[in-house]
C-alpha cells in the first residue's frame, strides 16, 4: 500500500545533495547549480521529463549519476551534460577526474540522447575554463545510439576505433587550463580518426598538447571513415598531411 509513496533512488540522491543545490527551467534540470532567478528557478520536485540534464559538479556527483542512469529521466532526456561550473571551480572538492562520474554510463543505453557534453566547465562569469581527465571514452558511442553531437572537454583516451552511424558533429577541446594529469596521445588520435562515422559533417580538434608532434591520418583515410565531412578545424599542434577538405587552422587567418 505504501509502496506507491516510496521515493525512487534518483529522488533520494537529489535529496541527499539538497534540492537547494539544484535548479530548473521549463526544459532543464540543473544538478549542482543553485537557482539564479529569473534564468533558473528553485526545484520543488524532480522533473519527470527534462529535455536537458546537467551535472555541474560531476566529479563529486558519482552517486547521483549512478541513480540517474537507472531513472526514467535517463530514457527521455535529449541532452546530457556531465561537467563542472564556475561554482564548482571555487571549491573543487573531488578534483577534476571524471572517470568515476562517467563509469555509470558503461553498459547502459540512453536511447533519446542526441547531444552529449563531457568535461565542459559552464562559465557563469568571465574567466578561463578548467578541464580535467575523462579517461576511456571508447564505450560512450555504444551507450548513445541516437547521438548526433559529441563534445569532449579535457584529456581522454581511446584504444580502438569505434563506429557510429548517426554522429554528425564531433568537437574535442583540451585547450583552456588543463588541470588533469593525462594528455591526449597519438594512439588516441589514431583510434578516434580511424573510427567510422559515415554521417560526420563537422570535426573540431583542439588538443593543444604543446608538442607539435601529433599527426592526422592520411586524407584518404579521413575520407573513407568520414565520407560526409564538410568542415574540419585543426589545432596548430596537429600536423596535417596534405588535407584538401575545407580545413581551418586557428591562427592562420588571425
Secondary structure, DSSP 8 states (H G I E B T S, - for coil): -GGGG---HHHHHHHHH-GGGEEE-SSEEEES----TTTSEE-SS--SS-SEEEETTGGG-HHHHHHHTTSGGGGT-SEEEEEEEHHHHHT-TTTTB-HHHHHTTTT---TT--EEEEEEEE-SSSS--EE-EEEE-TTHHHH-TT--EEEEESEEE--S--B-SS--EEEEE--SEE-SS----HHHHHHHHTSB-TT--EEEEE---SSS-EE---HHHHHHH-TT--EEEE-TTEE-SS--SSEEETTS--
